[in-house]
């Protein structure tokens, strides 16, 4: 059973509609008249591939494992992940909420290149509202702090990292005990699901761009 890329319905039928320049049979949907190729020799063109890439990425499969499972090349998979992520937008920020902010260390290519993931979650619904990857500097932390301040956060809960006291106003900042329990639990989920963030692993990220793409899929789809 094939589905139309333009319309979705139980009674969708196709009729033959000529051939492509490479000789592949083209079909036309009898409902919306859109034409498409339904049978591909190149697996990456199949309609369900992007959906499978998203699902397997969220389940934590590595690049090579996903490529083997879908029977496509790792290079094609990398470019497809980036294209999928480019269409993903961060969720709309709710004004006047409380947020938790934390950072995680991971590596790019090798353990001599540590980077930090700084991100924040809405304390009410536990949704990730923003993240930034960089060195463990005020610039990295400020990128996320500024997002929360633009949302007029009533309170920002962090650990006692000294950088935060210079970036967040005292009346908005809190480091009380157990205040970051939710985001610490989120850290554990990320490390469990995504191998590149585990503490002891050889599954390093290839680039910051790819890591950002994977996180956008993981957080916001």
C-alpha positions as CSV (number, residue, x, y, z in Angstrom):
1,X,0.0,0.0,0.0
2,X,1.4,3.3,-1.1
3,X,0.5,6.7,0.3
4,X,0.3,10.1,-1.5
5,X,2.9,12.7,-0.4
6,X,0.3,15.5,-1.0
7,X,-2.9,14.0,0.4
8,X,-3.7,11.3,3.0
9,X,-6.8,9.1,2.7
10,X,-8.0,5.6,2.7
11,X,-9.3,5.6,-0.9
12,X,-6.1,7.0,-2.5
13,X,-5.4,5.2,-5.8
14,X,-2.6,5.6,-8.4
15,X,-2.5,5.3,-12.1
16,X,0.5,5.1,-14.4
17,X,1.6,8.5,-15.7
18,X,4.6,8.1,-18.0
19,X,8.2,7.7,-17.0
20,X,11.0,9.8,-15.7
21,X,14.1,10.7,-17.7
22,X,15.9,7.8,-16.1
23,X,13.2,5.3,-17.1
24,X,11.4,4.9,-13.8
25,X,7.6,4.5,-13.8
26,X,5.8,7.6,-12.6
27,X,2.3,7.5,-11.0
28,X,-0.5,10.0,-10.5
29,X,-2.7,10.2,-7.5
30,X,-6.4,10.0,-8.6
31,X,-7.4,12.2,-5.7
32,X,-5.1,15.3,-5.9
33,X,-3.5,14.6,-9.3
34,X,0.0,14.9,-7.8
35,X,2.6,12.7,-9.6
36,X,5.4,10.8,-7.9
37,X,7.7,7.7,-8.2
38,X,6.5,5.0,-5.8
39,X,9.2,2.4,-6.3
40,X,12.8,3.4,-5.7
41,X,16.1,1.5,-6.1
42,X,17.7,4.2,-3.9
43,X,16.4,3.8,-0.4
44,X,16.9,7.4,0.7
45,X,14.2,8.5,-1.6
46,X,11.5,6.5,0.1
47,X,8.8,8.5,1.7
48,X,9.1,6.9,5.2
49,X,12.9,7.4,5.5
50,X,12.8,10.8,7.2
51,X,10.3,9.5,9.7
52,X,12.5,6.5,10.5
53,X,15.6,8.8,10.8
54,X,13.8,10.9,13.4
55,X,12.6,7.9,15.3
56,X,16.0,6.1,15.4
57,X,17.8,9.3,16.3
58,X,15.5,9.9,19.3
59,X,16.1,6.2,20.3
60,X,19.8,6.9,20.4
61,X,21.1,4.8,17.4
62,X,24.4,6.0,16.1
63,X,25.0,7.2,12.6
64,X,26.5,4.0,11.3
65,X,23.9,1.8,13.0
66,X,21.1,3.9,11.6
67,X,22.6,3.9,8.1
68,X,22.9,0.1,8.2
69,X,19.4,-0.3,9.4
70,X,17.9,2.0,6.7
71,X,20.3,0.7,4.1
72,X,21.6,4.1,3.1
73,X,25.1,5.6,3.2
74,X,26.3,7.4,6.4
75,X,27.0,10.5,4.3
76,X,23.4,10.6,3.0
77,X,22.2,10.1,6.6
78,X,24.3,13.0,7.9
79,X,23.0,15.4,5.3
80,X,19.4,14.2,5.8
81,X,19.7,14.8,9.6
82,X,20.9,18.3,9.0
83,X,18.1,19.1,6.5
84,X,15.5,17.8,8.9
85,X,16.8,19.9,11.7
86,X,16.8,23.1,9.6
87,X,13.0,22.9,9.5
88,X,12.7,22.6,13.3
89,X,12.1,25.8,15.3
90,X,12.4,26.2,19.1
91,X,9.1,26.2,21.0
92,X,7.5,29.6,21.8
93,X,8.7,30.9,25.1
94,X,6.0,31.5,27.8
95,X,6.5,34.8,29.7
96,X,6.8,35.0,33.5
97,X,7.7,31.3,34.1
98,X,10.4,29.6,36.2
99,X,13.3,27.9,34.5
100,X,16.1,25.5,35.4
101,X,19.5,25.9,33.8
102,X,22.4,23.5,33.7
103,X,25.4,22.4,31.6
104,X,26.8,19.0,30.4
105,X,30.3,18.1,29.1
106,X,30.8,16.0,26.0
107,X,33.5,15.7,23.4
108,X,33.9,16.5,19.7
109,X,36.0,13.9,17.7
110,X,38.3,13.1,20.7
111,X,38.6,13.5,24.5
112,X,41.1,16.3,24.1
113,X,38.3,18.5,22.7
114,X,35.7,19.0,25.4
115,X,32.6,21.1,24.8
116,X,29.6,22.0,26.9
117,X,25.9,21.8,26.3
118,X,24.2,24.6,28.2
119,X,20.4,24.3,28.1
120,X,17.3,25.3,30.1
121,X,13.9,23.7,30.8
122,X,10.6,25.2,31.7
123,X,10.0,24.1,35.4
124,X,6.3,23.6,34.8
125,X,6.2,21.3,31.8
126,X,9.9,20.1,31.7
127,X,10.2,21.2,28.0
128,X,13.6,22.3,26.8
129,X,13.3,26.0,25.8
130,X,16.8,26.7,24.5
131,X,20.3,25.4,24.3
132,X,23.8,26.4,23.2
133,X,27.0,24.5,22.6
134,X,30.5,25.9,23.2
135,X,33.4,26.1,25.6
136,X,32.6,26.4,29.4
137,X,32.8,30.2,29.3
138,X,30.4,33.0,30.2
139,X,29.7,33.5,26.5
140,X,28.2,30.0,26.2
141,X,26.1,30.4,29.4
142,X,25.0,33.9,28.4
143,X,23.5,32.7,25.1
144,X,20.9,30.7,27.1
145,X,20.6,33.1,30.0
146,X,19.7,35.9,27.6
147,X,16.9,33.8,26.1
148,X,15.4,33.3,29.6
149,X,15.7,37.0,30.4
150,X,13.9,38.0,27.2
151,X,11.1,35.7,28.4
152,X,11.0,37.7,31.6
153,X,11.7,34.7,33.8
154,X,10.5,35.1,37.3
155,X,13.2,32.7,38.6
156,X,16.2,30.9,37.2
157,X,17.5,28.0,39.2
158,X,21.1,26.9,38.6
159,X,23.9,25.1,40.4
160,X,26.6,27.1,42.2
161,X,28.9,27.6,39.2
162,X,30.4,31.1,39.8
163,X,29.7,32.3,36.2
164,X,26.0,32.5,36.9
165,X,26.2,35.0,39.7
166,X,27.7,37.5,37.2
167,X,25.2,36.8,34.4
168,X,21.9,36.5,36.3
169,X,20.5,39.3,38.6
170,X,20.3,38.3,42.3
171,X,16.5,38.8,42.5
172,X,16.1,36.4,39.6
173,X,18.7,33.8,40.5
174,X,18.4,30.9,42.9
175,X,20.8,28.1,43.9
176,X,18.9,26.6,46.7
177,X,19.3,22.8,47.4
178,X,17.3,20.4,45.2
179,X,16.2,23.4,42.9
180,X,17.7,21.7,39.8
181,X,16.4,18.2,40.3
182,X,14.3,18.3,37.2
183,X,17.1,19.3,34.8
184,X,19.5,16.9,36.5
185,X,17.0,14.1,35.7
186,X,16.9,15.4,32.2
187,X,20.7,15.1,32.0
188,X,20.4,11.5,32.9
189,X,17.9,10.9,30.2
190,X,20.1,12.6,27.6
191,X,23.1,10.5,28.6
192,X,21.0,7.3,28.5
193,X,19.5,8.0,25.1
194,X,22.4,9.7,23.2
195,X,25.7,7.8,23.2
196,X,27.7,10.9,22.4
197,X,26.8,12.4,25.7
198,X,27.6,9.4,27.9
199,X,30.5,9.9,30.4
200,X,32.5,6.8,29.2
201,X,32.1,6.3,25.5
202,X,33.9,6.1,22.2
203,X,30.9,7.4,20.3
204,X,32.0,11.0,19.8
205,X,30.3,13.6,17.7
206,X,31.9,14.5,14.4
207,X,31.0,18.2,14.5
208,X,29.1,20.8,16.4
209,X,26.7,21.3,13.5
210,X,25.7,17.6,13.6
211,X,25.4,17.7,17.4
212,X,23.1,20.7,17.2
213,X,21.0,18.9,14.5
214,X,20.6,15.8,16.6
215,X,19.6,17.8,19.7
216,X,17.0,19.7,17.9
217,X,15.4,16.5,16.7
218,X,15.7,14.9,20.2
219,X,14.3,18.0,22.1
220,X,11.7,19.4,19.7
221,X,10.1,16.6,17.7
